[in-house]
């Protein structure tokens, strides 16, 4: 009698002590939270964080295919024969999704604060939800407030469609192109609020915008932080923010609305031209 094939996991792990676009991509026949805890040893300053997993009986083959796909893009391995890659975790997740389409039993699960969420199907496991950390809960409430108040900001409400809020520190806004989107963050750890443009795989656009930093800063009204990465470069504007102080929330969401509208306006004016207005 043939045994049913065993399910396992291919995982994407990040680490706060690593660079922002460094990830570990490996496999495990056991739950990934067990594997990530095993990796928390004296070789790394801080524990690993689970970014996403793919559960499948073909986990051995899928892991090799993910590694091969990244290697074909460019030389992104930090060291040969190691499972660490110089690639944005979101790009790695996109590769997971592409491969999962060809694997019958693949199930992708995204994580926040080492707890699973599934934003693609709008499912948050009710048995997990009660175990969310205080951080996850307050982030969820903040983005729910962001959605609720959006109708009161006429320009923002006209320009953007809000999506379901999730217990995570970021919130994405589409602005009509697959090459870039607006990403908003409310970090409890950094005590910081940010708004920025994420540019996927278009270095020409990134460099063009960066060459016009002065004009952009004048239009946005804030200093810009530029972050170049292999596949997803971005610019960010930041301000201090204590998410635990709910008296700051009203001003914070208005700031995010205003900056999002301004950034979208800049990209609309830019269009296919090379003039920043």
C-alpha positions in Angstrom: 0.0 0.0 0.0 1.5 3.3 -1.1 1.7 6.0 1.6 0.2 9.4 0.9 3.0 11.9 0.3 3.9 14.0 3.3 3.1 17.7 3.3 5.9 20.1 4.1 6.7 23.8 3.9 8.8 26.2 1.8 9.3 29.4 3.8 10.5 33.0 3.5 12.1 34.3 6.7 13.3 37.8 7.5 15.3 39.0 10.4 15.4 42.5 11.9 19.2 42.3 12.2 19.6 41.7 8.4 19.4 44.2 5.6 15.8 45.1 4.5 16.0 43.0 1.3 17.8 39.9 2.8 15.7 36.8 3.2 16.2 33.1 4.0 14.3 30.8 1.8 14.3 27.1 2.9 12.1 24.1 3.5 10.9 22.1 6.4 8.8 18.9 6.9 7.6 20.4 10.2 5.7 23.6 11.0 7.7 26.7 10.1 7.3 28.3 13.5 9.2 25.3 14.9 12.0 25.6 12.3 12.3 29.4 12.8 12.8 28.9 16.5 15.5 26.3 15.8 17.4 29.0 13.8 17.3 31.4 16.7 20.8 30.7 18.0 24.0 32.5 18.8 24.7 33.0 15.1 22.1 35.7 14.7 21.5 38.7 17.0 17.6 38.6 16.7 15.0 35.9 16.1 13.8 35.2 12.6 10.3 36.3 11.5 8.1 34.3 9.2 7.1 36.4 6.2 5.3 33.7 4.2 5.0 29.9 3.7 3.9 27.5 1.0 2.5 24.2 2.1 2.6 21.4 -0.4 3.6 17.7 -0.7 6.1 18.9 -3.4 8.0 21.1 -1.0 11.4 19.6 -1.9 10.9 20.3 -5.6 9.3 23.7 -4.9 12.2 24.9 -2.8 14.7 24.0 -5.5 12.5 25.7 -8.1 12.3 28.9 -6.0 16.1 29.0 -5.6 16.6 28.3 -9.3 14.2 31.1 -10.3 15.9 33.6 -8.1 19.4 32.5 -9.3 18.2 33.0 -12.9 17.1 36.5 -12.3 20.6 37.5 -11.2 23.3 36.6 -8.7 21.2 37.3 -5.6 22.6 34.6 -3.3 24.5 36.2 -0.5 26.8 33.2 -0.4 26.8 30.1 -2.6 25.4 26.9 -1.1 23.4 29.0 1.4 19.7 29.7 1.6 20.1 33.5 2.0 19.2 35.8 -0.8 19.5 39.5 -1.5 15.9 40.0 -2.6 12.9 41.9 -1.3 10.6 39.6 0.6 7.6 40.8 -1.4 9.5 39.8 -4.6 10.1 36.4 -3.1 6.4 36.1 -2.3 5.5 37.0 -5.9 7.7 34.1 -7.0 5.9 31.8 -4.5 2.6 32.8 -6.1 3.8 32.2 -9.6 5.0 28.7 -8.8 2.0 27.9 -6.7 -0.2 28.3 -9.8 1.4 25.2 -11.3 1.3 23.1 -8.1 -2.1 21.4 -7.4 -2.0 21.3 -3.6 0.0 24.5 -2.9 -1.3 26.8 -0.2 0.4 30.1 0.5 0.0 31.8 3.9 1.3 35.2 4.7 2.4 36.2 8.2 2.4 39.2 10.4 4.1 39.2 13.8 4.7 35.4 13.2 1.0 34.7 13.0 -0.8 33.7 9.8 -3.1 35.9 7.7 -4.5 35.4 4.3 -5.2 38.7 2.7 -5.9 37.2 -0.8 -9.0 35.4 0.4 -10.0 37.8 3.1 -9.7 35.0 5.7 -8.3 35.4 9.2 -8.5 32.2 11.2 -10.8 32.9 14.1 -8.9 30.6 16.3 -5.7 32.6 15.6 -7.3 36.0 15.8 -7.9 35.7 19.5 -4.1 35.1 20.0 -3.0 38.2 18.1 -0.5 40.2 20.0 -1.3 43.7 21.3 0.8 45.1 18.5 -1.2 43.3 15.8 -4.5 44.3 17.4 -3.7 48.0 17.6 -2.3 48.1 14.0 -5.6 46.5 12.8 -7.6 49.1 14.7 -5.5 51.9 13.2 -6.0 50.8 9.7 -9.7 50.3 10.3 -9.8 53.9 11.5 -7.9 54.9 8.3 -10.6 53.2 6.2 -13.5 54.6 8.3 -12.3 58.2 8.1 -11.4 58.1 4.4 -14.9 59.1 3.3 -14.3 62.4 5.2 -11.3 63.3 3.0 -13.0 64.2 -0.2 -9.9 64.2 -2.5 -8.5 61.0 -1.1 -11.9 59.2 -1.3 -12.2 60.3 -4.9 -8.7 59.2 -5.9 -8.4 55.8 -4.0 -10.3 52.7 -3.3 -9.7 51.4 0.2 -9.3 47.7 0.9 -9.9 45.5 3.9 -7.7 46.4 6.9 -5.3 43.7 8.3 -3.3 43.5 11.5 0.0 44.6 10.0 2.1 47.7 10.0 1.7 48.5 6.3 -1.2 49.3 4.0 -0.9 49.4 0.1 -2.7 51.7 -2.3 -2.9 51.1 -6.0 -2.3 54.1 -8.3 -3.0 52.5 -11.7 0.2 50.8 -12.6 1.8 47.4 -12.0 5.2 49.1 -11.8 4.6 51.1 -8.7 2.2 51.5 -5.8 1.9 53.6 -2.6 2.9 52.0 0.6 1.9 53.4 4.0 3.3 52.2 7.3 2.6 52.8 11.0 5.4 51.2 12.9 5.0 50.7 16.6 8.6 49.5 16.9 10.1 52.6 15.2 7.5 55.0 16.5 7.2 56.2 12.9 4.6 56.9 10.2 5.6 56.7 6.6 4.2 57.3 3.1 6.1 56.3 0.0 6.2 55.0 -3.5 7.4 51.4 -4.1 8.8 51.0 -7.6 8.9 47.4 -8.9 11.6 46.5 -11.3 11.9 49.9 -13.0 15.3 51.4 -12.2 15.0 54.0 -14.9 11.9 55.5 -13.2 13.6 55.2 -9.8 16.7 57.1 -10.9 14.7 59.7 -12.8 12.7 60.5 -9.7 15.8 60.5 -7.5 17.5 63.0 -9.9 14.6 65.3 -9.2 14.7 65.0 -5.4 14.6 68.7 -4.8 11.5 69.2 -6.9 9.8 66.2 -5.3 10.5 67.4 -1.8 9.1 70.8 -2.6 5.9 69.2 -4.1 5.5 66.8 -1.2 6.6 69.1 1.6 8.9 66.6 3.3 12.4 65.3 3.1 12.7 62.0 1.1 14.6 58.9 2.1 15.7 56.9 -0.9 16.1 53.1 -0.7 17.4 51.2 -3.7 16.9 47.4 -3.8 17.4 44.7 -6.4 13.8 44.4 -7.4 11.7 47.0 -5.5 13.2 50.4 -4.9 11.3 53.2 -3.1 11.2 56.6 -1.7 9.8 57.3 1.7 8.7 60.3 3.8 8.5 59.9 7.5 7.2 61.6 10.6 7.2 60.6 14.3 4.2 58.7 15.5 3.1 56.9 18.6 0.4 54.4 17.6 -0.4 53.7 21.2 -1.5 57.3 21.7 -5.0 57.3 20.0 -5.2 61.1 20.3 -2.6 61.1 17.4 -4.7 58.9 15.1 -6.9 61.6 13.5 -3.9 63.8 12.5 -2.0 60.7 11.4 -4.6 59.5 9.0 -5.1 63.0 7.5 -1.3 63.2 6.9 -1.4 59.8 5.2 -4.4 60.9 3.0 -2.7 64.2 2.1 0.6 62.6 1.2 -1.0 59.8 -0.8 -3.0 62.3 -2.9 0.2 64.3 -3.5 2.3 61.3 -4.5 -0.4 60.1 -6.9 -0.7 63.5 -8.4 3.0 63.7 -9.1 2.9 60.3 -10.8 -0.2 61.3 -12.9 1.5 64.5 -14.0 4.7 62.6 -14.8 2.7 60.2 -17.0 4.9 59.0 -19.9 6.9 62.2 -19.8 10.1 63.0 -18.0 9.0 66.3 -16.5 8.1 66.4 -12.9 5.5 69.1 -12.3 
